[in-house]
Amino acid sequence: MALRQNRLIENPQNKKRIRHEDFVAGISKGLAILDSFGSERHRLNISQAAEKTGMTRAAARRHLLTLEYLGYLESDGHFFYLSPKVLRFSGSYIGGATLPKVSQPLLNLLTNQTSLIYSVMVLDGYEAITIARSAAMQQEDRVNPYGLTLGNRLPAHATSAGKILLAYLSTDEQQQWLVHYPLQRITKFTQTNNAAFLKLLNTIKEREWCYSSEEHELGVHAVAVPIYGQQNKVVAAINIVSPTTRTTKRYLIEHILPLLQDTAREIRRVI
């Protein structure tokens, strides 16, 4: 019995461990249902939710109905979809976390200086998530490539910020990431070879910046640098995303990259 009480289970994504008796399976399943909704699938029926979460159809139905009852989902009688209530969590994070608060005015300052759009992103499993984003100076000149929406989630392997965050994982963590999230082709420029991708991550870590062009969206390129936190650990990445018709690779690297590096150092001093 003592051995059972001390048994630990590990989350393969973040390596967190918890005692088996402290793990609440119901919460885990409910959040798995919420996680199954995304930009590619806004509406799910019971069968689709069961397939995406690995639950039985009966279990998925109970969790969907419970989340609808609690107000986190809405339904048209056949399909379920997220309700605005889920924004409470993101709003609380953005309003209370230090990194978004510290980053926001610095990103706005960069936009004032260059009229370009800047973001701070963190890694969450397969995706890089935008947690802070500068405001556009001129609405009529605004570009909105994927990833510039606050809270948007992008495939990490196909974005400059995502590759920065992956580059600073350990070798074992990178290998495990590739096992869980096989490289998917999004455009003809997306890297899908594991060996080449790992070599690229090593190069990115050595030079401490990443340039990415048209890997997630054609006509868009980006540069990113790491943001360090406590104990010299990379906690986020700051990037610039711009249309290839507006800026050149040389301009981004020679003129914008130093600004990103200076801003990353400023953020590090205050988080």
Backbone as CSV, one residue per row, in Angstrom:
resi,resn,N_x,N_y,N_z,CA_x,CA_y,CA_z,C_x,C_y,C_z
1,MET,0.831,-1.212,0.000,0.000,0.000,0.000,0.863,1.259,0.000
2,ALA,1.956,1.236,0.765,2.840,2.397,0.834,3.443,2.695,-0.530
3,LEU,3.780,1.627,-1.266,4.353,1.827,-2.589,3.341,2.488,-3.513
4,ARG,2.095,2.077,-3.401,1.048,2.671,-4.240,0.871,4.147,-3.913
5,GLN,0.931,4.499,-2.644,0.729,5.882,-2.231,1.853,6.790,-2.730
6,ASN,3.050,6.244,-2.875,4.187,7.054,-3.284,4.427,7.034,-4.796
7,ARG,3.593,6.311,-5.535,3.805,6.217,-6.969,3.570,7.569,-7.629
8,LEU,4.499,7.943,-8.501,4.415,9.225,-9.181,4.034,9.012,-10.638
9,ILE,3.295,9.947,-11.172,3.027,9.961,-12.604,3.620,11.244,-13.160
10,GLU,4.060,11.184,-14.434,4.766,12.318,-15.036,4.046,12.803,-16.277
11,ASN,3.967,14.113,-16.404,3.424,14.726,-17.602,4.531,14.754,-18.656
12,PRO,4.382,14.056,-19.777,5.454,13.990,-20.772,5.758,15.324,-21.426
13,GLN,4.817,16.275,-21.369,5.039,17.559,-22.025,5.905,18.492,-21.195
14,ASN,5.651,18.579,-19.889,6.403,19.535,-19.065,7.250,18.886,-17.978
15,LYS,7.265,17.531,-17.942,8.077,16.762,-16.993,7.656,16.965,-15.535
16,LYS,6.498,17.600,-15.319,5.992,17.747,-13.958,5.538,16.394,-13.420
17,ARG,5.738,16.192,-12.131,5.331,14.934,-11.515,4.336,15.196,-10.392
18,ILE,3.468,14.213,-10.184,2.472,14.319,-9.130,2.219,12.920,-8.573
19,ARG,1.919,12.851,-7.290,1.592,11.554,-6.709,0.279,11.055,-7.292
20,HIS,0.211,9.761,-7.500,-0.966,9.175,-8.137,-2.244,9.524,-7.384
21,GLU,-2.177,9.504,-6.052,-3.385,9.768,-5.265,-3.771,11.249,-5.257
22,ASP,-2.856,12.136,-5.713,-3.177,13.558,-5.774,-3.729,13.977,-7.130
23,PHE,-3.663,13.082,-8.089,-4.105,13.394,-9.450,-5.613,13.236,-9.571
24,VAL,-6.299,14.294,-10.026,-7.754,14.272,-10.198,-8.068,14.039,-11.670
25,ALA,-8.448,12.829,-12.000,-8.668,12.448,-13.398,-9.804,13.243,-14.036
26,GLY,-10.819,13.573,-13.239,-11.958,14.308,-13.788,-11.561,15.679,-14.311
27,ILE,-10.693,16.369,-13.562,-10.217,17.678,-14.028,-9.409,17.514,-15.306
28,SER,-8.553,16.505,-15.318,-7.719,16.255,-16.491,-8.576,16.006,-17.730
29,LYS,-9.628,15.221,-17.587,-10.485,14.917,-18.737,-11.286,16.135,-19.182
30,GLY,-11.756,16.913,-18.218,-12.509,18.107,-18.578,-11.659,19.103,-19.348
31,LEU,-10.402,19.284,-18.903,-9.509,20.200,-19.603,-9.096,19.639,-20.958
32,ALA,-9.013,18.312,-21.052,-8.714,17.700,-22.352,-9.821,18.013,-23.354
33,ILE,-11.057,18.018,-22.884,-12.173,18.386,-23.756,-12.004,19.822,-24.240
34,LEU,-11.700,20.745,-23.323,-11.525,22.143,-23.720,-10.341,22.298,-24.665
35,ASP,-9.265,21.550,-24.414,-8.077,21.623,-25.275,-8.341,21.088,-26.675
36,SER,-9.356,20.259,-26.816,-9.624,19.666,-28.121,-10.203,20.672,-29.112
37,PHE,-10.700,21.796,-28.600,-11.161,22.864,-29.482,-9.959,23.716,-29.886
38,GLY,-9.944,24.189,-31.100,-8.823,25.003,-31.548,-9.172,25.751,-32.809
39,SER,-8.143,26.415,-33.380,-8.363,27.233,-34.576,-8.809,26.396,-35.769
40,GLU,-8.403,25.111,-35.779,-8.782,24.251,-36.894,-10.130,23.561,-36.662
41,ARG,-10.589,23.561,-35.430,-11.851,22.879,-35.116,-12.587,23.688,-34.059
42,HIS,-13.485,24.561,-34.506,-14.233,25.423,-33.584,-15.429,24.699,-32.983
43,ARG,-15.961,23.710,-33.682,-17.162,23.009,-33.249,-16.909,21.511,-33.265
44,LEU,-17.337,20.836,-32.206,-17.162,19.387,-32.093,-18.476,18.738,-31.678
45,ASN,-18.765,17.590,-32.257,-19.868,16.801,-31.727,-19.298,15.760,-30.766
46,ILE,-20.145,14.943,-30.192,-19.696,13.997,-29.170,-18.670,13.016,-29.726
47,SER,-18.925,12.481,-30.897,-18.010,11.508,-31.485,-16.651,12.119,-31.766
48,GLN,-16.617,13.349,-32.274,-15.350,14.013,-32.571,-14.564,14.307,-31.298
49,ALA,-15.269,14.740,-30.240,-14.604,15.010,-28.962,-14.030,13.725,-28.376
50,ALA,-14.771,12.635,-28.500,-14.284,11.352,-27.996,-13.035,10.917,-28.744
51,GLU,-13.038,11.093,-30.057,-11.884,10.701,-30.863,-10.649,11.540,-30.539
52,LYS,-10.827,12.850,-30.356,-9.690,13.732,-30.110,-9.104,13.552,-28.717
53,THR,-9.914,13.137,-27.756,-9.439,13.001,-26.377,-9.123,11.574,-25.985
54,GLY,-9.551,10.611,-26.792,-9.326,9.213,-26.438,-10.324,8.678,-25.431
55,MET,-11.380,9.418,-25.153,-12.411,8.956,-24.220,-13.425,8.084,-24.949
56,THR,-14.216,7.376,-24.169,-15.369,6.710,-24.761,-16.394,7.772,-25.128
57,ARG,-17.300,7.413,-26.000,-18.324,8.362,-26.412,-19.197,8.778,-25.225
58,ALA,-19.485,7.839,-24.344,-20.308,8.147,-23.170,-19.598,9.126,-22.240
59,ALA,-18.295,8.909,-22.026,-17.533,9.806,-21.144,-17.422,11.195,-21.754
60,ALA,-17.149,11.250,-23.056,-17.053,12.551,-23.717,-18.376,13.304,-23.616
61,ARG,-19.477,12.595,-23.769,-20.798,13.218,-23.680,-21.006,13.833,-22.302
62,ARG,-20.666,13.095,-21.237,-20.852,13.614,-19.879,-20.013,14.870,-19.643
63,HIS,-18.776,14.842,-20.114,-17.917,16.008,-19.907,-18.383,17.206,-20.726
64,LEU,-18.826,16.975,-21.935,-19.344,18.066,-22.750,-20.576,18.692,-22.113
65,LEU,-21.487,17.866,-21.641,-22.708,18.380,-21.019,-22.406,19.114,-19.722
66,THR,-21.441,18.616,-18.961,-21.060,19.284,-17.714,-20.449,20.651,-18.002
67,LEU,-19.566,20.714,-18.993,-18.945,21.994,-19.341,-19.970,22.968,-19.915
68,GLU,-20.971,22.446,-20.623,-22.053,23.308,-21.095,-22.859,23.829,-19.911
69,TYR,-23.149,22.947,-18.949,-23.896,23.340,-17.756,-23.151,24.432,-16.979
70,LEU,-21.809,24.316,-16.909,-20.997,25.293,-16.172,-20.778,26.582,-16.958
71,GLY,-21.153,26.577,-18.221,-21.063,27.796,-19.012,-19.817,27.938,-19.856
72,TYR,-18.954,26.909,-19.888,-17.721,27.005,-20.665,-17.909,26.554,-22.113
73,LEU,-18.999,25.877,-22.383,-19.347,25.477,-23.735,-20.770,25.902,-24.045
74,GLU,-21.048,26.070,-25.329,-22.405,26.285,-25.804,-22.714,25.202,-26.828
75,SER,-23.980,24.987,-27.108,-24.354,23.918,-28.025,-25.585,24.307,-28.829
76,ASP,-25.613,23.807,-30.060,-26.791,23.998,-30.897,-27.659,22.748,-30.907
77,GLY,-27.375,21.820,-29.990,-28.116,20.577,-29.920,-27.391,19.415,-30.581
78,HIS,-26.395,19.739,-31.387,-25.613,18.690,-32.052,-24.116,18.934,-31.892
79,PHE,-23.701,20.158,-32.139,-22.292,20.532,-31.991,-22.107,21.376,-30.730
80,PHE,-20.910,21.271,-30.145,-20.520,22.088,-28.994,-19.423,23.051,-29.437
81,TYR,-19.370,24.216,-28.817,-18.327,25.188,-29.128,-18.045,26.010,-27.882
82,LEU,-16.844,26.589,-27.819,-16.412,27.347,-26.649,-17.288,28.585,-26.459
83,SER,-17.533,28.912,-25.201,-18.279,30.124,-24.880,-17.299,31.222,-24.460
84,PRO,-17.745,32.476,-24.411,-16.851,33.557,-23.986,-16.318,33.391,-22.564
85,LYS,-16.953,32.545,-21.762,-16.510,32.375,-20.383,-15.078,31.858,-20.290
86,VAL,-14.606,31.118,-21.301,-13.241,30.592,-21.248,-12.213,31.719,-21.267
87,LEU,-12.626,32.916,-21.727,-11.696,34.042,-21.772,-11.329,34.542,-20.384
88,ARG,-12.086,34.115,-19.364,-11.728,34.505,-18.002,-10.313,34.068,-17.663
89,PHE,-9.940,32.878,-18.135,-8.620,32.343,-17.799,-7.520,33.142,-18.486
90,SER,-7.681,33.386,-19.792,-6.658,34.133,-20.505,-6.590,35.570,-20.015
91,GLY,-7.763,36.151,-19.707,-7.781,37.516,-19.197,-7.078,37.629,-17.864
92,SER,-7.281,36.643,-17.001,-6.615,36.654,-15.696,-5.108,36.517,-15.850
93,TYR,-4.687,35.681,-16.808,-3.245,35.507,-17.025,-2.618,36.786,-17.570
94,ILE,-3.218,37.336,-18.618,-2.665,38.538,-19.230,-2.642,39.691,-18.236
95,GLY,-3.690,39.783,-17.411,-3.777,40.886,-16.467,-2.889,40.729,-15.252
96,GLY,-2.543,39.470,-14.905,-1.800,39.258,-13.668,-0.369,38.816,-13.822
97,ALA,-0.022,38.191,-14.930,1.334,37.684,-15.110,2.311,38.826,-15.354
98,THR,3.522,38.675,-14.867,4.528,39.734,-14.970,5.014,39.932,-16.386
99,LEU,5.298,38.842,-17.100,5.905,38.959,-18.423,5.064,39.763,-19.407
100,PRO,3.757,39.493,-19.561,2.966,40.328,-20.485,2.932,41.798,-20.065
101,LYS,2.826,42.041,-18.761,2.759,43.425,-18.272,4.032,44.193,-18.596
102,VAL,5.162,43.550,-18.345,6.452,44.190,-18.580,6.703,44.376,-20.072
103,SER,6.317,43.386,-20.864,6.620,43.401,-22.297,5.804,44.420,-23.076
104,GLN,4.541,44.589,-22.708,3.625,45.387,-23.522,4.138,46.792,-23.847
105,PRO,4.531,47.601,-22.860,4.994,48.956,-23.210,6.275,48.955,-24.032
106,LEU,7.127,47.962,-23.826,8.360,47.892,-24.599,8.077,47.517,-26.053
107,LEU,7.105,46.627,-26.266,6.706,46.287,-27.627,6.083,47.493,-28.325
108,ASN,5.258,48.233,-27.599,4.641,49.433,-28.175,5.702,50.460,-28.561
109,LEU,6.748,50.563,-27.740,7.846,51.492,-28.039,8.556,51.092,-29.327
110,LEU,8.780,49.792,-29.513,9.402,49.312,-30.744,8.549,49.663,-31.967
111,THR,7.241,49.493,-31.838,6.355,49.826,-32.946,6.381,51.323,-33.232
112,ASN,6.444,52.145,-32.188,6.543,53.589,-32.380,7.812,53.961,-33.143
113,GLN,8.880,53.192,-32.910,10.164,53.484,-33.539,10.237,52.991,-34.977
114,THR,9.562,51.911,-35.282,9.756,51.242,-36.578,8.492,51.040,-37.399
115,SER,7.314,51.225,-36.790,6.020,50.974,-37.445,5.839,49.515,-37.855
116,LEU,6.516,48.608,-37.159,6.366,47.177,-37.381,5.699,46.548,-36.165
117,ILE,5.282,45.300,-36.303,4.541,44.618,-35.254,5.447,43.622,-34.522
118,TYR,5.412,43.633,-33.185,6.268,42.791,-32.355,5.408,41.967,-31.398
119,SER,5.902,40.789,-31.046,5.175,39.907,-30.136,6.133,39.224,-29.177
120,VAL,5.591,38.812,-28.036,6.284,37.926,-27.106,5.511,36.626,-27.073
121,MET,6.230,35.502,-27.195,5.578,34.203,-27.283,6.218,33.208,-26.330
122,VAL,5.409,32.261,-25.857,5.887,31.189,-24.981,5.496,29.849,-25.597
123,LEU,6.180,28.796,-25.181,5.940,27.466,-25.729,4.917,26.717,-24.894
124,ASP,3.974,26.087,-25.572,2.993,25.228,-24.911,2.791,23.992,-25.769
125,GLY,3.560,22.955,-25.481,3.454,21.730,-26.254,3.876,21.939,-27.690
126,TYR,2.956,21.677,-28.608,3.238,21.781,-30.040,3.329,23.226,-30.512
127,GLU,2.755,24.144,-29.750,2.545,25.493,-30.243,3.294,26.568,-29.472
128,ALA,3.519,27.679,-30.153,3.987,28.903,-29.524,2.780,29.834,-29.409
129,ILE,2.618,30.439,-28.234,1.439,31.253,-27.954,1.845,32.717,-27.771
130,THR,1.118,33.623,-28.406,1.361,35.054,-28.259,0.749,35.547,-26.949
131,ILE,1.594,36.054,-26.036,1.093,36.550,-24.751,1.179,38.069,-24.641
132,ALA,1.876,38.713,-25.569,1.920,40.180,-25.621,2.176,40.569,-27.069
133,ARG,1.581,41.676,-27.475,1.667,42.089,-28.874,1.561,43.602,-28.960
134,SER,2.407,44.202,-29.785,2.371,45.659,-29.903,1.168,46.107,-30.720
135,ALA,0.722,47.323,-30.457,-0.407,47.890,-31.188,0.096,48.504,-32.484
136,ALA,-0.688,48.357,-33.559,-0.312,48.908,-34.862,-0.437,50.427,-34.840
137,MET,0.530,51.092,-35.459,0.515,52.553,-35.496,-0.564,53.080,-36.441
138,GLN,-0.590,52.543,-37.654,-1.507,53.032,-38.669,-2.403,51.893,-39.115
139,GLN,-3.662,51.991,-38.814,-4.586,50.899,-39.113,-4.641,50.589,-40.608
140,GLU,-4.540,51.630,-41.445,-4.639,51.376,-42.876,-3.390,50.697,-43.423
141,ASP,-2.297,50.745,-42.678,-1.051,50.130,-43.136,-0.795,48.819,-42.405
142,ARG,-1.779,48.397,-41.677,-1.597,47.231,-40.813,-1.585,45.928,-41.609
143,VAL,-0.674,45.047,-41.263,-0.663,43.701,-41.816,-1.042,42.746,-40.703
144,ASN,-1.666,41.669,-41.055,-2.100,40.745,-40.019,-1.822,39.299,-40.423
145,PRO,-0.530,38.965,-40.584,-0.225,37.560,-40.831,-0.584,36.735,-39.615
146,TYR,-0.732,35.430,-39.797,-1.084,34.568,-38.689,-0.091,34.751,-37.549
147,GLY,-0.613,34.796,-36.318,0.271,34.868,-35.171,0.294,36.219,-34.518
148,LEU,-0.326,37.232,-35.139,-0.281,38.558,-34.568,-1.469,38.840,-33.657
149,THR,-2.331,37.886,-33.459,-3.458,38.049,-32.556,-3.064,37.592,-31.161
150,LEU,-3.344,38.402,-30.160,-3.023,38.039,-28.790,-3.708,36.727,-28.426
151,GLY,-2.938,35.790,-27.913,-3.473,34.487,-27.547,-3.457,33.471,-28.667
152,ASN,-3.062,33.889,-29.875,-3.042,32.950,-30.989,-1.960,31.894,-30.783
153,ARG,-2.216,30.707,-31.301,-1.319,29.566,-31.137,-0.814,29.135,-32.515
154,LEU,0.509,29.002,-32.639,1.117,28.663,-33.915,2.030,27.451,-33.762
155,PRO,2.149,26.639,-34.815,3.058,25.490,-34.748,4.493,25.957,-34.529
156,ALA,5.106,25.495,-33.455,6.406,26.020,-33.049,7.488,25.789,-34.092
157,HIS,7.446,24.667,-34.787,8.532,24.332,-35.709,8.551,25.212,-36.948
158,ALA,7.467,25.938,-37.197,7.364,26.734,-38.423,7.401,28.229,-38.162
159,THR,7.792,28.646,-36.956,7.832,30.061,-36.613,9.171,30.403,-35.978
160,SER,9.584,31.648,-36.118,10.879,32.074,-35.574,10.899,31.975,-34.048
161,ALA,9.842,32.459,-33.398,9.795,32.409,-31.935,9.712,30.975,-31.441
162,GLY,8.927,30.156,-32.122,8.809,28.762,-31.728,10.129,28.033,-31.802
163,LYS,10.887,28.275,-32.866,12.180,27.605,-33.008,13.184,28.091,-31.966
164,ILE,13.097,29.355,-31.593,13.935,29.842,-30.488,13.633,29.047,-29.225
165,LEU,12.366,28.898,-28.905,11.969,28.204,-27.689,12.355,26.729,-27.722
166,LEU,12.248,26.106,-28.869,12.655,24.700,-29.015,14.173,24.560,-28.947
167,ALA,14.896,25.554,-29.441,16.355,25.483,-29.463,16.946,25.423,-28.063
168,TYR,16.238,25.986,-27.092,16.773,26.028,-25.731,16.255,24.901,-24.844
169,LEU,15.542,23.950,-25.423,15.238,22.719,-24.713,16.476,21.842,-24.698
170,SER,16.538,20.911,-23.783,17.653,19.966,-23.784,17.541,19.050,-25.000
171,THR,18.641,18.371,-25.323,18.627,17.454,-26.461,17.563,16.380,-26.292
172,ASP,17.448,15.852,-25.075,16.437,14.831,-24.813,15.034,15.401,-24.970
173,GLU,14.821,16.614,-24.499,13.506,17.244,-24.625,13.160,17.510,-26.089
174,GLN,14.142,17.884,-26.885,13.901,18.086,-28.308,13.500,16.782,-28.993
175,GLN,14.203,15.709,-28.642,13.878,14.408,-29.220,12.470,13.976,-28.832
176,GLN,12.110,14.160,-27.574,10.774,13.804,-27.117,9.711,14.667,-27.786
177,TRP,10.034,15.938,-28.009,9.091,16.842,-28.681,8.798,16.336,-30.087
178,LEU,9.840,15.908,-30.786,9.654,15.403,-32.150,8.848,14.105,-32.161
179,VAL,8.995,13.309,-31.104,8.209,12.076,-31.015,6.731,12.409,-30.854
180,HIS,6.440,13.351,-29.976,5.047,13.707,-29.707,4.439,14.560,-30.819
181,TYR,5.280,15.372,-31.486,4.763,16.306,-32.489,5.592,16.194,-33.771
182,PRO,5.336,15.184,-34.586,6.062,15.030,-35.851,5.954,16.297,-36.705
183,LEU,7.050,16.648,-37.370,7.093,17.869,-38.170,6.096,17.794,-39.322
184,GLN,5.238,18.786,-39.408,4.209,18.815,-40.446,4.516,19.905,-41.469
185,ARG,4.329,19.579,-42.730,4.551,20.571,-43.783,3.367,21.522,-43.854
186,ILE,3.646,22.812,-43.756,2.609,23.834,-43.824,2.723,24.616,-45.130
187,THR,3.947,24.969,-45.503,4.222,25.542,-46.819,5.380,24.746,-47.431
188,LYS,5.726,25.059,-48.649,6.828,24.344,-49.298,8.178,24.650,-48.652
189,PHE,8.216,25.663,-47.785,9.467,26.040,-47.118,9.586,25.472,-45.702
190,THR,8.562,24.789,-45.217,8.586,24.239,-43.858,9.582,23.086,-43.765
191,GLN,10.407,23.095,-42.718,11.366,22.024,-42.494,10.646,20.803,-41.913
192,THR,10.811,19.653,-42.565,10.134,18.448,-42.097,11.098,17.288,-41.842
193,ASN,12.390,17.511,-42.022,13.388,16.475,-41.765,13.918,16.617,-40.347
194,ASN,13.773,15.595,-39.536,14.149,15.680,-38.129,15.618,16.029,-37.931
195,ALA,16.507,15.353,-38.647,17.943,15.582,-38.471,18.314,17.016,-38.840
196,ALA,17.794,17.489,-39.958,18.076,18.855,-40.385,17.481,19.871,-39.411
197,PHE,16.304,19.549,-38.877,15.650,20.457,-37.942,16.455,20.568,-36.644
198,LEU,16.928,19.450,-36.132,17.728,19.468,-34.907,19.038,20.226,-35.123
199,LYS,19.630,20.066,-36.288,20.852,20.805,-36.615,20.570,22.302,-36.657
200,LEU,19.412,22.666,-37.213,19.022,24.071,-37.262,18.830,24.633,-35.860
201,LEU,18.195,23.867,-34.979,17.995,24.329,-33.600,19.326,24.566,-32.907
202,ASN,20.305,23.717,-33.170,21.631,23.888,-32.570,22.286,25.181,-33.062
203,THR,22.125,25.466,-34.359,22.673,26.708,-34.914,21.993,27.925,-34.306
204,ILE,20.676,27.856,-34.159,19.915,28.957,-33.563,20.396,29.232,-32.143
205,LYS,20.607,28.187,-31.366,21.059,28.361,-29.985,22.450,28.976,-29.930
206,GLU,23.316,28.574,-30.853,24.683,29.101,-30.868,24.713,30.596,-31.173
207,ARG,23.873,31.055,-32.112,23.915,32.469,-32.486,22.905,33.312,-31.717
208,GLU,21.947,32.658,-31.023,20.975,33.326,-30.137,19.974,34.201,-30.887
209,TRP,19.670,33.844,-32.113,18.576,34.487,-32.847,18.148,33.561,-33.973
210,CYS,16.948,33.807,-34.485,16.401,32.948,-35.534,15.703,33.792,-36.590
211,TYR,16.049,33.542,-37.836,15.340,34.136,-38.965,14.522,33.041,-39.624
212,SER,13.270,33.321,-39.912,12.382,32.347,-40.534,11.605,33.025,-41.650
213,SER,11.546,32.372,-42.807,10.878,32.985,-43.959,9.883,32.027,-44.597
214,GLU,8.622,32.415,-44.610,7.541,31.742,-45.335,7.359,30.275,-44.939
215,GLU,7.730,29.923,-43.726,7.561,28.541,-43.281,6.153,28.259,-42.770
216,HIS,5.492,29.301,-42.293,4.112,29.134,-41.820,3.111,29.830,-42.724
217,GLU,3.535,30.924,-43.326,2.640,31.685,-44.208,3.463,32.293,-45.328
218,LEU,3.070,32.094,-46.547,3.779,32.651,-47.688,3.710,34.174,-47.665
219,GLY,4.823,34.813,-48.023,4.856,36.270,-48.056,5.160,36.917,-46.725
220,VAL,5.535,36.101,-45.727,5.800,36.621,-44.383,7.142,36.081,-43.893
221,HIS,7.956,36.943,-43.294,9.177,36.475,-42.652,9.305,37.114,-41.276
222,ALA,10.228,36.580,-40.459,10.295,36.991,-39.064,11.687,36.765,-38.491
223,VAL,11.980,37.502,-37.430,13.212,37.321,-36.657,12.820,37.272,-35.186
224,ALA,13.477,36.391,-34.426,13.174,36.257,-32.994,14.457,36.078,-32.199
225,VAL,14.398,36.484,-30.929,15.509,36.282,-29.990,14.935,35.768,-28.676
226,PRO,15.746,35.100,-27.864,15.249,34.582,-26.579,15.134,35.660,-25.519
227,ILE,14.219,35.441,-24.588,14.110,36.259,-23.379,14.483,35.364,-22.201
228,TYR,15.480,35.774,-21.466,15.936,34.987,-20.325,15.223,35.437,-19.057
229,GLY,14.983,34.474,-18.185,14.404,34.764,-16.888,15.384,34.414,-15.789
230,GLN,14.865,33.963,-14.671,15.715,33.602,-13.551,16.539,32.366,-13.871
231,GLN,17.699,32.262,-13.216,18.608,31.123,-13.374,19.030,30.937,-14.831
232,ASN,19.086,32.046,-15.563,19.577,32.042,-16.947,18.784,31.101,-17.844
233,LYS,17.499,30.946,-17.562,16.636,30.058,-18.327,15.790,30.868,-19.308
234,VAL,15.687,30.374,-20.542,14.854,31.041,-21.542,13.385,30.791,-21.223
235,VAL,12.635,31.871,-21.049,11.227,31.757,-20.660,10.269,32.173,-21.768
236,ALA,10.795,32.864,-22.787,9.936,33.354,-23.865,10.812,33.780,-25.028
237,ALA,10.176,34.223,-26.090,10.893,34.766,-27.244,10.179,36.028,-27.703
238,ILE,10.943,36.970,-28.193,10.368,38.190,-28.755,10.665,38.194,-30.249
239,ASN,9.662,38.524,-31.060,9.875,38.470,-32.500,9.248,39.648,-33.224
240,ILE,9.693,39.819,-34.460,9.128,40.772,-35.398,8.614,39.974,-36.589
241,VAL,7.396,40.229,-37.013,6.801,39.565,-38.173,6.446,40.635,-39.190
242,SER,6.858,40.420,-40.435,6.658,41.447,-41.450,6.439,40.809,-42.818
243,PRO,5.678,41.454,-43.689,5.554,40.960,-45.071,6.902,41.057,-45.781
244,THR,7.210,40.098,-46.625,8.459,40.128,-47.380,8.463,41.275,-48.388
245,THR,7.296,41.791,-48.728,7.216,42.917,-49.654,7.542,44.241,-48.981
246,ARG,7.550,44.244,-47.648,7.783,45.486,-46.918,9.200,45.592,-46.381
247,THR,9.761,44.483,-45.950,11.108,44.490,-45.386,11.927,43.362,-46.011
248,THR,13.244,43.557,-46.052,14.145,42.529,-46.552,14.767,41.779,-45.387
249,LYS,15.309,40.610,-45.684,16.036,39.849,-44.668,17.186,40.672,-44.109
250,ARG,17.918,41.324,-44.987,19.054,42.137,-44.545,18.616,43.252,-43.601
251,TYR,17.504,43.903,-43.915,17.015,44.982,-43.042,16.640,44.443,-41.668
252,LEU,15.939,43.311,-41.640,15.528,42.750,-40.353,16.740,42.387,-39.492
253,ILE,17.742,41.798,-40.110,18.907,41.342,-39.347,19.816,42.504,-38.947
254,GLU,20.022,43.451,-39.849,20.945,44.543,-39.556,20.338,45.635,-38.682
255,HIS,19.048,45.902,-38.845,18.445,47.038,-38.153,17.456,46.648,-37.046
256,ILE,16.697,45.573,-37.264,15.672,45.209,-36.285,16.195,44.237,-35.237
257,LEU,17.050,43.308,-35.631,17.597,42.339,-34.677,18.258,43.005,-33.469
258,PRO,19.090,44.044,-33.639,19.671,44.701,-32.452,18.614,45.294,-31.518
259,LEU,17.525,45.801,-32.084,16.444,46.338,-31.251,15.778,45.227,-30.445
260,LEU,15.577,44.080,-31.068,15.004,42.933,-30.359,15.922,42.498,-29.220
261,GLN,17.207,42.433,-29.482,18.163,42.005,-28.461,18.191,42.981,-27.292
262,ASP,18.166,44.275,-27.588,18.143,45.281,-26.517,16.861,45.165,-25.691
263,THR,15.733,44.954,-26.351,14.460,44.843,-25.644,14.418,43.592,-24.796
264,ALA,14.950,42.481,-25.311,14.993,41.237,-24.536,15.825,41.416,-23.262
265,ARG,16.926,42.142,-23.381,17.744,42.403,-22.186,16.992,43.302,-21.195
266,GLU,16.251,44.274,-21.704,15.472,45.161,-20.821,14.391,44.378,-20.086
267,ILE,13.714,43.474,-20.782,12.693,42.638,-20.142,13.313,41.775,-19.079
268,ARG,14.479,41.202,-19.361,15.149,40.325,-18.399,15.470,41.058,-17.100
269,ARG,15.788,42.330,-17.199,16.163,43.082,-15.991,15.016,43.274,-15.023
270,VAL,13.772,43.158,-15.521,12.639,43.517,-14.670,11.679,42.351,-14.389
271,ILE,11.921,41.173,-14.974,11.024,40.062,-14.670,11.617,39.178,-13.582
